[in-house]
Every structure is written in C-alpha cells, then in structure tokens.
Amino acid sequence: MSRGSAAVLYLRALLDTAALGAPATYARLGLQAGAVVQTFYAQRGFEPAWTDASAGWSSPAREAVQLLGRAREFGLRPATYGHSLLVALPDSLAAATTTDARSRQLATFELRLTDALLRYAAHLRAGQLDARTLQPVPLGGEAARQATAALEQALAAATLAPALLQGQPRSFTYRQVQQAWSQQLAVTDSLGLTGNEADFRRVAVNLERLRWETPAADTGEVALVNIPAFRLQILKNGRVVQSHRVVVGKPETPTPTLSSRLIVFVTAPDWRVPYSIAVREILPQLQDDPSFLYDNHYRLYDARGRLVNPWHVPWRTVTPETFPYTIRQTAGRHNALGNIVFYFSNQHSVFLHDTPARSLFQRPQRALSHGCVRVEKPLALATYLLRRENQQAALTSVRRSIAQREKCRFDLAQGLPLQIRYYTCQADNGRLQFYADVYCQDEPLLAALFGR
C-alpha cells in the first residue's frame, strides 16, 4: 500500500463516526469544528492537506502553523487554535516507536491543523462571538462554507498566509487598528508575550467589534462618529478628509450606535423640546418661576398648537403624567440646536447639531448630551455636504438664513453614509490611540473573550 493511500485510510478511519457518534468522535480527536473538518476531507477524498509520511509537516503546513503563532497580531490568541500542540509535531513523531503510531500521529495532527485553520479563517472574517449574545459562535452554515473556501484558496495559492489573511475586514478603521497594533509587537516580554497584555485585550475587543461590521462597511466615503473618541471624521478612500470634535450622550442617556445616511440639514431651526426633557428638567423650573420660559427663549403651546401664557398655568398641580403642553425654543444662537441641525433616518430620534455651548468642545471628556451628537464647526460640515453635490451656490442661502434667523431646509440628493460607532481604540497616523470606556461596553466583551 502506498504512503498516500495509507494516509487516506487513517484519516477516513479517524473521522468515522459510526461507532461513537459524531460528538464523541470529534471530542476524542480534539476537534471543535468536527463536522466542517469532516466535510473538508470528504470533498478531497480524505487526502492529507498538510502532512507527509516522511517529512511530517509540509511547507504550507509550516507556514500555517507559523501564522497561527501570529494570532495576537490580529487580536486573537494562539492558544485558541492549539498552537503549542501543533508546534510539537516533530517531537511527537520522534517519540513514535512504530510506523503505525507515527501514521496515527500524523493523521491526528493533520485534522487538528485543519480544525484550527478553519476556525482561524472564520474568526478573522467575522469574529469569535455573536454580537447580540456575546456567546461563542459555533462554526456552521455560511460561515463554515466561507472558511472552507478560504482555506482551499490558501492551499492553492503560492504562499498560504497572505491568501488566508485576505478574509479580514477591509474597512479603513479595521485596517488602521490592526496594522498599527501589529507594528507595536516588535518587543517580547519575559513571559514570551508580544505587546502589553492590557493593550492587547483592548485591541482584541475593538477588532472583534470591527469584524461584526458588514463587509466593506466604511469604504468609499462615510461620516464616522466614534463615541469614546468624541470625534466625527469624514473618511474618503482610506483618508481622513475632515475632522470635528463632538459632544455625545451622557452614560445615563447614551448616544446609540447605528448606520444611516445624512439626507437633509436645516439652518436657523427651532427646537421642539422632547417630552422627557420637558417634564424632567423644565417642569420643575416652571413650578418655581414661570418666567423661565421667556428668559430662555421658549414658548408654550397647548394640544391644539395655540400659544399659552405660562403665568396662567397652575404649575403646582401639573405632574409629568398630566403635562399636556409642547415647548418650543425659538431660532437663534441661544437655541439648543444652535444654527444647524443635520437629520438622518433612525428609530432613536437622534441627530447631529450645532450648540450654543461651544466651550464644551474644549473639555477632554465630552459625554454630556441627552443622546444627540453636538458637532463643532457645523458650518464646515454643511459646506462639505453641499460641495460634494455641486451645490456650492446654496452656501449664500445658508449664511443668510443663519444671519436672519429664518429657518431654511437643504435637501441632499446623494446624502452621505453615516456611522455612529463605539470604538475604545483607533489609529491615527499609524499610532494607536486608546479612549475611556465611557459607557462601560468593553467590560462584558472582555469577560466573554478572556473570562473574568
């Protein structure tokens, strides 16, 4: 019997689930994605992909094992893929006393390397956890098909590692973080770990988040608000073309993460005070002094939209449950929305807007709003939106509307994709920047990835 056919028989026998059943068979072999491994080898007639009876690991296999050892570069851990065991194949073969024992060792290591690489390919592409439950995602369905295809393409390529790594997200933010982190891993500490462990875990958390994004999520052109960075950036073809400081929601009224499109902005807006703010913050002021409304450029309206004199309302008898009014703030620099508000479709009733409290942009910690995003230099953002649609002529109307406090609406034919995200790590000019976990969203993700 030839060596090749013997290896086929060993692989077929090891993967035979008839005696023990599939779960027990795969557990005995140390396979976490046993069903996918089974399919992978069935499709290739149980021919080995990585081992040779005389040499042990093939050249592609040695490259694959080395790639698994580089897992930390991608926010993953070599131990997740049994790297230390796979490295030990030469010593294991040397200890084998018979040809049969050697062949069985080769076949077992063959299966474990395939299992590791399939999971590695899946984790590089889409992460390790379910974004909603933070539970580990078993390899199956479309993810299994994609991982298998990626592994087959890598085996067929001239060099395995670059081909397998092509499955990573291609978004600008992901690439910037991963590459900046990878370049910091030149120093090995006394434990043999590259890079600071705390930094590694924070990078891992954010690369996991970025892998949850839909493919090509922020290629082309997009306005990206990163909540922990208190920053809005316009990204175009892999470059930052405009940047704004922002104020985001307080921890008790957090800004939501979402994807939408900037489709219209309004200059010299009035502000309809949300009911929650009206009863929680303004009603107590009115119960002390009804002149609070006029002192702060507010007007009071009844359910039919008629103006109401606040001095004629018995405020001491009004409760949040019985509050029947609408409060609006007139246009002008005093307005909570400032001079410009930018709208986009979303179910949270949030938007981007100017603010009269511009000194807040000088604070390092800017989680201060009720949930909407306040933008520094909003006129520059409006100018960018108009110019990219060849509506430069409308800038005169924008300035006149603001100066005369006359509300004006500007519709955008194309609109600009908008993403509001939560990244506690980003890269600027090749250098990693870490931000405070203002909403404590890293903690459950750290626990899910690394345990408590």
Sequence and secondary structure as in RCSB ss.txt:
>XXXX:A:sequence
MSRGSAAVLYLRALLDTAALGAPATYARLGLQAGAVVQTFYAQRGFEPAWTDASAGWSSPAREAVQLLGRAREFG
LRPATYGHSLLVALPDSLAAATTTDARSRQLATFELRLTDALLRYAAHLRAGQLDARTLQPVPLGGEAARQATAA
LEQALAAATLAPALLQGQPRSFTYRQVQQAWSQQLAVTDSLGLTGNEADFRRVAVNLERLRWETPAADTGEVALV
NIPAFRLQILKNGRVVQSHRVVVGKPETPTPTLSSRLIVFVTAPDWRVPYSIAVREILPQLQDDPSFLYDNHYRL
YDARGRLVNPWHVPWRTVTPETFPYTIRQTAGRHNALGNIVFYFSNQHSVFLHDTPARSLFQRPQRALSHGCVRV
EKPLALATYLLRRENQQAALTSVRRSIAQREKCRFDLAQGLPLQIRYYTCQADNGRLQFYADVYCQDEPLLAALF
GR
>XXXX:A:secstr
  HHHHHHHHHHHHT  TTT HHHHHHHHT SSHHHHHHHHHHTTT  SSEETTTEE HHHHHHHHHHHTGGGGT
  GGGGTHHHHHTHHHHHHH  SHHHHHHHHHHHHHHHHHHHHHHHHHHHH SB TTT  B  S HHHHHHHHHH
HHHHHHSSSHHHHHHTTS   HHHHHHHHHHHHTTT B TTS BS HHHHHHHHHHHHHHHTS TTTT SEEEEE
ETTTTEEEEEETTEEEEEEEEEEE TTS    EEEEEEEEEES  EE  HHHIIIIIHHHHHH TTHHHHTTEEE
E TTS EE GGGS GGG  TTT   EEEE SSTTSTTTTEEEEE  TT   EE  S GGGGGSS  EEESSSEEE
SSHHHHHHHHHHTTT GGGHHHHHHHHHHT  EEEEEEEEEEEEEE  SEEEETTEEEE   TT  HHHHHHHHH
  
